[in-house]
Amino acid sequence: MTVTGQSDDEWGYDLYPGRKGETYKPSLFQKLWLGEGRDMFDHIRCESNVVSCMKDSPLVRTMMAALKSSGCPIDVRRHISCESCEKIVTGGYDQQHNQIVICQNSARSKDAVLGSLVHEMIHMFDYCRQELDFADTKHLACTEIRAANLTHCSFINAFLGGAAAPWRIAKTHQGVTVAKFNNIIHVVV
């Protein structure tokens, strides 16, 4: 049970079976047609992508430096975990274990890992620096808006996601932030 009296499943932990000692079990259809069930391969690829992002991405290095300067340095072996999750999510931040979860079966490309990693590092930073309470919907909204704003709101991402076009640039940033926030809150709450 969480502090608020809600079960872990009600708070989103059902999306991360590995957090409860369970394993993700894809259906026969998912195995045959969607390539699910390759846990070892997915795990190795995920860890390789995480290391590559930490080495190559200025944004990840900036977040790592910010966390370190706030008294919360990241040890990749302790604070980042590649796990199989429900397909609806690509990552998450587990404040109980102070770990970023990258969903190895849904964040399969380096870009997907990068997006999830930076997004979750923002939650980790907010939790470290501001003593964020994820059970407080105002705190949750604030950190989700910050993470969406800082990681998902480039014009290219908006254009590729269908939320922007060259002929409707006005308010694209705001629209993408709101859309991403609504998608995340719908999954979490």
N, C-alpha and C positions, 0 to 999 in steps of 0.2 A: 504494500500500500504506500502511496505517496503521502506527503505531509497534508495535502488537502483532503484526504479521505477517499480520493479516487484510486481505482486500481491502476496498476501499471499499463494494462491493456487500454484503459480509457484515456491514458495520457500519451499514447503513441508507441509504447514499447512493443506492442504486438507486431509492429512493422519490422522489428529487429529481433528475430527469433534467437540469434546467438547470444543476445544480452541475457536471456533467461536459461541458457544451457541447452536450448533446443536447436534443431537444424532446419534450414529451409528445405522443403521437400517439393520440388516442382512436379507437376502432373506429367503423365506420359506424353500428352500433347505438347507441353512445354519442352520436354526433353527432345522429342522427335522433330518438331517443327521450329522451335525457337532457340534450340541449342543450349537449353538449360541443363544443369546437373554436371557441369565441368568445374567443380569447385576448386580443385588444385590448380588447374590452368588459370581460372579467373583470379585466384588468390595471388599467384605469382605475377600475373599481368598487372593487377591492381597495385601491388607493392612496388613494382618497377615504375609504374606511372606516378605514384606518390613521390618516390625518390627523385624521379626526373623533374617533377613539378617543384620540389624543394630546391633542387639544384638550378633549374633554368628560369623559374618565374620570379621576376622582380616583386610582384605583388605578394607572393607567398613569403619571400625573404623579408619583405617589409612587415608583414603580419608577425612573422617569427621574432623579428627585432622588437616590435611593439609589445608583444607578449613578454619577452625577456625583460625589457625595460620596466614593465609593470609588475615584475616579480613572479611571472608565470612562464618560465622557459619551457619550450617543447622538446621532449625527448621522443623522437619518432617511434622508437620501440615501445614506449609506454603510452603515449598520448594519441596515436593514430592506429586504427585497427581496420583492416580490410575484412569484411564479412558479407555473407549472403543475406539479403534482405527481401522484403516484399517488393515487387517490381515498381510499385507506385512511388518509391523514394530512391534517391541516388546517394544520400548520406544523411548524417544526423550528428547532433552533439549530445552526448550522455553526461549530464552534469554530475550524476551520482558517482561516476567513475572518472570524471574529467577526461573523457576520451572523445575524439572525433571518429565517427564510423563512416567509412567509405564503402558503399554498397558495390561489391565486386561484380555482382551479376547484373547490375543496371548502369553503373558508371564505368563503361568498358573502354572508352577512349581517353586519351590523355586530357583532352579538353573538358570532358565530363568530370574527370577526377579533379582537374584544376578548379572548375566552377564550384564543385561541392566542397573541396578542401578550403578554399578562400571563404566561402559562405559560412562554413562551420567554424573557421578560425575567428570570424567576427563574433559569433556567439560565444566562443571560448574567451575572447578578449573582454566582451561585455560582462560575462560571468566573473572573470578574474578581477576586473577593475571596478565594476559597479555593484558587485554582489547581486547580480541579476536573479530575480525569482521567476522561474519559468511557469510557476503556478499562477502568477499574477498576469492577467490578460493584457494589462497596460505595458508591463515589462516585455512580455512576449511580442506584442505588436511593435514596440519600439525596436527591439533587436531584429525582428524580421524585416521591418522597413529599412533599417540600416544595411542589413546584409543584402537585401534585394537591390537597394539603391547603389551600393558599392560594387556589386559583383555581376548583376544581370542587366544593367541598364545602358549598355553601349548601343549606339545606333545599329551596328552590325548585328548584335544579338537580337535586337528588336525587329530588324528587317528580316532576319532568318526565321524568327519565330512568328512572323506575320503581324506583328503589332505596329510596324512602322513602314512607311514607304516614302520615296523622295517627294511625292506630292502632298504628304501630310506629316510634315516634320513637327509642327507646332504641338507642344504638350506631349510629345512622344515619351520623354523621360518620365514624366509624371504617370502617364498611362501604363508604361511597362512596370514601374514600381508598384502601382496599385494592383495590376494583374498578377504579378509574381507574388505579392503579399497575399492576395486572395487565394491563390492556388496553394500556398504553403499553409495558411491558416486553416483552409478546408481539410488538409491532410492531418494537421496536428490536433485540431480541436474536434 
